[in-house]
């Protein structure tokens, strides 16, 4: 009985992934919610986990940082924000080599099926309503920054 229930849940999860994964890239202009602890900046590339407003669909935003000002703005984000983004939405590329990290499988485990290569973005507003989820994300952001400053390998574990 347990195996039957697990099989049914796995089938629903697979169907959902197939429905939400795009087949072809498309140009989009959409409003997304950005949580401060979901922003990772590495050099001139920012990887942001975002949720599309109104659809509860999650996406990974890939942003090419063009200036030190943009980089500092993303690194010191402390509040949840709504952004208007424009770019090309495409399916996440699967692993191509043997024993290569499969980012598509990892993102699927978090409910993310597509990636948006951002051409243009701007902050629209900061939500004024309070929620426990929003507060937790805002409290985690400074912790992530602090853990990043710790020496290796401790920073990797945190």
N, C-alpha and C positions, 0 to 999 in steps of 0.2 A: 504494500500500500504506500509506503514511504517513497519507494522508487518510482511509482506511478505519479505521485504528487510532484516529485522533483523533476521528472521528465516533462510534465505539463508546464511547470514554471520555466524550465529551460527552453521549451518550445516557444512560449510567449516572449521570452527575452530575445530569442533569435529573430522572431518575426518583427519585434519592435525595432531591433537594430537594422534589419533589412529595409523596413519602411522609412526610417529616418536618415539612412545613409544615402547621400546623393549619388546619382549615376554619372552625371556630367557637371562640370564646374558652371557656376552661374554668378552673375553680378548681383550684389545685394546692397541695400541701403537700409539699415535697421537700428533700432534702439536696444541697447544691452545694459545689463546691470553688472557692475564691476565691484567685487569685494576686494578690500586691500590686501588680504592674505593670499589671494589667488594671482598675484602679479610676480613674475620672475624676470629680472633684467640680467642679461648676460652680454656685456659689451654693447653693441648697437642693435641687439635683438631682444625684444620683450615678448614673452609668452604669457598670455592672460587667459584664464578660464572665466568665461562669461555666460550669463543666462539671458536669452532673448526675452524682452518684455512682452508679456501677453501669451507666450506659447510654452513657457517652462522648458524650452529646448536649450541644451547647453552646447557651447562651441568653444573651440580653442582659437584665440586670436593671435596671429603672428604679426608683430609690428616692427618695422624697420625704423629704428630711432635715428633721427636726422640731426639732432643737436644735443649738447650737454644739458641744456635747459629741459628738453623733453625727458632725457634720461633721469635727471634729478627729480622731476615731477612724478615720474612713475615709481622711482625708488622710495620716495617719501610720501606715498599715498597712504592716508590714515583713515579715511572715511569711505563708506560705500558711495559709489557714484553711478550716474546714468550717462552713458556715452552714446553719441550718434556716430556710427561707423559705416564706412563704405569700402567695398572691396570685392574680391573674388572668393566665393564660398565653394569649397571642393571637398571631396572625401579625403580622409586621412590616408596617406600612402602606407601600404603594408611593408613589412620587412622583406628585403630582397635577398639577403645572404643567410647562409646557415649559421645558427647561433647568434644572429643579430637581434638586438632588442626590438621587440615588436610594439611600436608606439600605438598602432591602431588597436591592438588587443588591450593594452593598458588603458587607453582612453575609453574604450567601450566599457571596461569594468567600472568606470566613473560616470557612465551615461552620456559620453561625448562621442558623436559619430562623424562630425564634420569639422573642418578647420577653415578659418577665414583669414586670407592674406589681406591685411588691411592696407588700403591705399590712402585713406584719410579718416581722421577721428577727431572728435572734440567732445569735451565734457558739456553735458546739457544741464544737469542739476545734481544736487545732493539730496536724497530723500530725507524728509523731516520726521517721518513716522518712526517710532521705536519698535524693535522686535528683538527677541532673544537671539535669533539667528544673526541679525545684523550686528548686535553688540558682540557676539562671540567672534565674528570675523574681524571686527575692528580691534578687539583685544589681542587677537592672534598676530596681527600684522607687526607690531613692535617686537614681539617674541621672535618671529621669523628673522627680523633684522638683527636682533641680538645674537641669535644662534649662528647666523652667518659670520659674525665677527670672531667666534671662538676658534681656537687653533684646531688644525686637523689632527687626528681623525674625529675628534669630539664634535666638530661642526657637522660632519657627515652623519653622525648618529642622531643628532638633535634635529 
